[in-house]
């Protein structure tokens, strides 16, 4: 299901699901989503989906934060 949707891994709270053995880069990215979830709590999923609808994946603030040096939640 993940690969059909174009994802290599996805995070649900403290659970990371990966289609294959994740690289160090993927682990760091997904662990950053765990940190975002810890900070945002139950607001994470609706906020994530709203950002996805508004900005797409490339400009998604939570994805950018997870892919770059963390900026939203230092």
C-alpha positions as CSV (number, residue, x, y, z in Angstrom):
1,X,0.0,0.0,0.0
2,X,2.8,2.5,0.8
3,X,4.6,2.1,-2.4
4,X,1.4,2.3,-4.5
5,X,0.8,5.7,-2.8
6,X,4.4,6.8,-3.5
7,X,5.6,6.5,0.1
8,X,8.6,4.5,1.3
9,X,7.6,5.0,5.0
10,X,4.9,6.6,7.0
11,X,4.6,7.6,10.7
12,X,1.6,7.2,12.9
13,X,2.3,8.7,16.2
14,X,5.2,6.7,17.6
15,X,4.9,3.9,15.0
16,X,7.0,4.0,11.8
17,X,5.9,1.7,9.0
18,X,8.3,1.2,6.1
19,X,7.9,-0.8,2.9
20,X,11.6,-1.7,3.0
21,X,14.5,-1.5,5.4
22,X,14.8,2.3,5.9
23,X,18.0,4.1,5.2
24,X,19.5,6.4,7.9
25,X,18.0,9.4,6.0
26,X,14.5,7.9,6.1
27,X,14.9,7.0,9.8
28,X,15.9,10.6,10.6
29,X,13.0,11.9,8.5
30,X,10.4,9.7,10.1
31,X,11.8,10.2,13.6
32,X,11.3,14.0,13.0
33,X,7.7,13.2,12.3
34,X,7.5,11.4,15.6
35,X,8.9,14.6,17.3
36,X,6.3,16.7,15.4
37,X,3.6,14.4,16.6
38,X,4.8,14.6,20.2
39,X,4.7,18.4,19.9
40,X,1.3,18.7,18.1
41,X,-0.5,15.7,19.6
42,X,-3.8,14.8,18.1
43,X,-3.7,17.9,15.9
44,X,-0.8,16.4,13.9
45,X,-3.0,14.4,11.5
46,X,-5.6,17.0,10.6
47,X,-2.9,19.6,10.3
48,X,-0.7,17.3,8.2
49,X,-3.7,16.6,5.8
50,X,-4.6,20.3,5.6
51,X,-1.0,21.3,4.8
52,X,-0.9,18.5,2.2
53,X,-4.1,19.8,0.5
54,X,-2.9,23.4,0.6
55,X,0.8,23.0,-0.2
56,X,1.3,19.6,-1.7
57,X,4.2,17.4,-0.7
58,X,7.2,19.4,-1.8
59,X,6.2,22.6,0.0
60,X,4.5,20.9,2.9
61,X,5.8,22.7,6.1
62,X,6.0,19.5,8.2
63,X,7.7,17.5,5.4
64,X,10.2,20.4,4.8
65,X,10.9,20.4,8.6
66,X,11.5,16.7,8.5
67,X,13.7,16.8,5.4
68,X,15.9,19.8,6.3
69,X,17.4,21.0,9.5
70,X,14.4,21.3,11.8
71,X,13.0,24.8,11.8
72,X,9.4,24.5,13.1
73,X,10.3,23.0,16.4
74,X,13.9,23.5,17.4
